[in-house]
Amino acid sequence: MIINTGGTIGMVRTENGYAPKKGALMSELEQIRDIYSSEMPSWDLIEFDPLLDSTNVKYEQWNQIAYAIEENYSAYDGFVVLHGTDTLAYSASALSFMMENLNKPVIFTGSQIPLCELRSDGRDNLITSVMIAGDGTVKEVGLYFGDRLYRGNRSTKYSADGMVAFASPNFPSLVKAGIDIEYRMSNMLVRDAESSDSNLSVTEYKECKIGVIKVFPGIQFGLFAPIVHEMDGLILETFGTGNIPTYDHALTDLINEAARRNTAVVVCTQCPQGTVRLGAYEAGSALVKAGAVSGYNMTTEAAVTKLSFLLSRGCSFEAIRILMEMNLRGELSK
């Protein structure tokens, strides 16, 4: 099943720039002979209504995608989700957490140039994604772009205008598509027998108040206190391995207050590659003492969607602190 949520791949030109249009994607697919080749898996297309530019995707759309897969899970060998690139990594991360006992491929893809344009990268992205989804080897949520399939919750958008638009800084690719499609089995999630035999289970995302603060030189943490006090969770993008400025105590006061209000604080690194090691430097030890937890080498996209997932499940404050540091879907390594 191909699920079209919107995004550049199926957009058309308008006087105000590219925009989604109902039925436009199918019109373009009808002109691509290869997708109807006998070597391709048979496929069906469903389109969401309305189609969205991915900048407008929220938790409701994550639920919509997951339920579309759940409702059709037994009828298809795999699923391809067409999605805009701006929030593609967020949606792939979100689906990886909310779909428990997933035992089929769910492949997110899109394009930098619409299919209606001559130089569109959407054709190859779509064809290869459909082939990977139909093969059934990958049994997790992946993000395919260029010639690589990455684990969905390990991916991040790398370039705004390059054809190699996504990267997986802390985990190798699952598939490399060259002359042959090379499956790297050692990088894929291993399903135990119990989960493989279990039915797919979907946890619905609920609206959560989560904030992301990127630390920068001279930041005045006190300015964020009124906002943080209203949040359910906070992601801190710190320097290096989890370091923060220590010229005042505003941040530690803020984290202590957050803990008092049962607001989880997760520490990630601003560096694309590497991991958080809380307490490795004196500049980061204050975070440990204040009760923050480590996001290790999770992307910000994974940290946000994982925290939202745990909050949506109604996990307690202490459970969230424990589970954020645990590897649930291959999203982190210590």
Residue, then its C-alpha position, 0 to 999 in steps of 0.5 A: m500500500i502506498i499512502n500519500t499524505g502530501g509533500t513535494i513528491g506529489m505537488v503541482r505548480t501554482e501561482n503561490g509556489y508548489a502545493p498539494k493537489k488531490g489526484a495529481l500524484m496518481s496522474e504522475l504515476e500513470q506516466i511512469r511505466d516502470i512502476y507498472s513493470s512485472e518486476m514490481p510488487s502490485w500496489d494500491l494508492i490511498e490519499f489523505d484528504p486534505l493533503l498536507d505540506s509537511t510543515n503542517v503535520k502534527y500528532e493527528q496525522w501520525n495517528q492517521i498514518a498509523y491507523a491506515i496501516e493498522e486497518n490494512y495490515s493483514a492485506y499488504d506485505g508492506f507500506v510506503v508512506l509519501h511525505g514532505t521532507d521537512t518533517l519526514a524524520y519526525s513522522a518516521s520516528a513517531l511511527s516507530f514508537m507508536m507501532e508495537n510488534l511491527n513485523k512488516p516494512v513501513i518505508f517513508t520517502g519523498s522528494q526534493i523535486p516534484l514528480c511533475e518536474l523533469r529532474s525529479d528525484g521522486r521517481d527513483n525514491l518511490i520505485t525503490s521504496v516500493m520494492i523494499a516494502g514489497d520484499g518484506t525483509v525490513k521489519e521496522v519503520g525506515l526512511y528511504f532517500g537517495d540510495r539509502l534506507y535508514r532506520g526512521n528514528r535514527s534519521t535527520k534532515y541533512s540538506a534543505d536543497g541537496m538530493v542527499a537530503f537525509a543522514s543517519p549520523n549515529f547508526p549505519s544504513l539498513v539498505k544500500a541501493g546500487i546496482d543491486i539492493e543490498y540488505r544489511m541484515s546485521n543493522m536491522l532490528v531483531r524481532d523475538a519470537e513472541s513479538s513476531d507472533s503478536n498482533l500489531s498494536v498502535t498507541e495513539y499520540k495525544e497532545c503534549k506540551i513539549g519544548v526544545i531549548k538549544v543552548f547557546p553562548g550567553i543564553q539566559f535560562g531565566l527567560f524560559a522559566p515561565i514557559v517551562h513551568e507549563m510543559d510536560g517535557l523538555i528537550l535540552e540541546t546542549f554543547g558537546t557531550g552534555n555541557i551547559p554554561t555554569y555562569d549562573h544557577a538559573l538552569t539548575d533551578l529550572i530543572n529542579e522546579a521541573a522535577r518538582r512538577n513532574t516534568a521530564v528533562v532530557v539532554c541531547t547534544q547539538c552535535p550531529q554525531g556523538t553521544v551525551r555523557l552526563g557528568a563527564y565534565e564538570a560543566g555537565s554534572a549540574l544536569v545530573k544533580a538537578g535530575a535531568v536524564s540522558g538522551y545519549n545519541m538520539t536525534t532531537e526528532a527521536a527524543v521529541t517523538k519518544l517523549s511524546f509517545l511515553l506521555s501519550r501512554g500515560c507513563s509516570f514521571e519516574a517511568i519516563r525517566i527510566l524509559m527515555e534512557m532505554n533503547l525501545r525501537g533501536e533509537l539509541s545506543k550507549 
